Amino acid sequence: QTQLFGVLLSAASNFLISVSLNIQKCAHLRLVCRAEPKPCYRSKLWCCGIALLGLAELGSFTAYALAPIALVAPLGSVSVLGSAFISVFFLKKTMRTADILGGTLTITGIYLLVTFAPNVPQELTARQVQNYLVSWPFLVYSILEILIFCILLYFYKRKAVKHIMVLLMMVALLASLTVIAVKAVSSMIALSVKGKMQLTYSIFYIMSVLMATSCAFQIKFLNQAMHLYEATAVVPINFVFFTTSAIISGVIFYREFQSAALLSVFMFLFGCLLSFLGVIIIARNKKEEHLQIPFIDCGHIPGENLTGKIQPDSHCSCYGTLNKEDDLVKSQS
C-alpha cells in the first residue's frame, strides 16, 4: 500500500512538473509581448508556476522514500506525456500520429513498470544506509563510475569535447549519486517524522551534502547541453540515460531486485524499453517554437499614429526613397 501511494505520488508530481513548466513558458511569452516588459518574478502567473514546481519536486522527493528507485525514476515519462497532453488539449496544437503511438507505448510501459516492479521494504534506517555505503558491490560501482566520469571530464575540459552524449553521460553519472542520496535522506526524514529519530546520525548529513553537490553539478552540465543543443534532442536522451543510471544505482546500492523472479525482471525491463521508445517518438521531429517579435511596433513609433505610413506610396520609379532624395532625382532627370 505504501509503495502504491509512492507510485501515485510520483506520477502526480511528474504531471505537475509539466503543468508548471508550461505555466512558466506562458508567463514568459506574455511578458515579452508587453509594451513595457517587467521581471518574471513580478508576474503572478510565473510565481504560480514556480510554486507548483516546488510542490511537484517535494512530491517527487517524498516518493523516493515510499517506493523503489527503479520504479520512481522511469515514471519521469509521465512529465513528457503530460506536456504532450497539455500542448494538444489546452494549447490547441495538432495531434500527430507520433504523439498517439508514443503515448500508447509510454502508458503500456508504465503499466508494466508498476505491475512488475520490485517489492522491497522501504523503511531505511541510518545504519542500513551506512552498511550499503561500505558494501563491496557499491565500492566497485563507485570506482568505475569515478573513472568514467574523470575520463569524460578530461575530454570535456582539456579537449573541449562538448558532444551531447558526453554532457548527458556526465549528467547521468551524477544523477545516479543524486537518487541514492535523495532516497537515503527522504527515508531517514520519513522515519524521523514517525518517531524513529535518524537525524542525529552523521550519515544523514553526509548524504545531504552528496545530494546537494551532485544535484548542483548535474544542473550545470544539463544547462550546458540545453544551451548547445535543442530540447527535442536533450530531453529524450537525458530521460533514457537518467533512468538507466538510476535503476542501476538502485539495484547495486539498495539491492532492489535481489529476490525478484526472472520473469518479473524481464517484464520490468521491457516496460522500461517501451517507455524509452514512447518518449523518443513523442519528442522526435517536434519543432521548437520561437517567439516572433516584430522589429518595429507600428503603434509605438515616436511622432506617428497607428494609421501613419512607415513607407511612402509608390508614385515614381524611386519607390521607398525619402522626399529630399525624391526631389534630387527629379532635378537630375
Steps between C-alpha positions, in 0.01 A plus 500: 500500500787738582670418171178561305463840666860578404423408137190721490688786668788472251265493199302798630820693573641441153174612339502808723855576382381508139211730598731737689750520214224583252366768735848655527537491121162671459603767752828569315315536168254744653780707654692523173190617314431782747567859395711548813657163598544436871707240690351153505493486880245784497257290297235320706469233231875428508501488881209255485703278264801510732282413800355201315851391400614514863195298609567244225867462599397452863261226387773328298737523798240334723428232238859373525440423867186298420592305185812343344732714288452257211130588500508874575768595243328360186179680596668816376343405165171628647645852476567462126159343448339780701668769289371336183149479649505867604630618161217320317199561725581839652745668260297376198793342319446236234510142624742296291497129435836488679338648812232229505753220442748642752230554760371144458849353539572718804175408677557128426853529633382673817243223558770231469734698728240529774387138465845337504693746718702352788311481828758581766474652850526879478592588859871583493677574826826691527686181590369323190617788281842482665521126428397552136757777462795276592378185322743365238254513204447872554871565553582331167217689332622830647857445379380420147268798499775738619741370233244543220405847625866609517557381143195688375601808701849487345356505148256773604761729660828425320380401155195732498274212398147620565309231315147440625581141597802606708302766686198283570712201605659723767151611603390136528803401710432785740129416500571148625661650811217751533224238509694286749541799731142622448355163596724475808421854619126479431474160670684618811280812519186286462611269782584799721152644443352165608695522828809295413760777512768462233621860469758460776714269285786655303406294191187715461710815455753323278219391271346848508829656383539232233145567380549878477845480335413238238174678421678835450758358257230298327304820433816671373574238232132466408473877447811483282334232286177702477702805392688317223228265373126508443270381775346247260836319499599555864172394668468141366873420528518640852189302602649174370842560661357624831254211533761239413756637748234532772384139456859371506580699814182372669588142411859529625461725803155403633490147348147556372486195269679263738202264548308575178402222259666488157168556320427809712844644420451437127151655493623799702785560255257459210278767660803731524575440132143588401517818707830598336357443152184694587693805624735495198208477254312786669807725499619402150456762229314730740603849391588752765291814509669835454322816600451725201547862614464777239809716467286816480181540701276722289312620805808633679689700237575849640293766326291252302141391546379147444381604154827671415699371205840350554579484128375754240263405224649398168446793262832492323780267399699582812256327736603504863731804493458800724342824374828692466657215311191485279537872412867448426423217260239713322742791457767268358256351250 
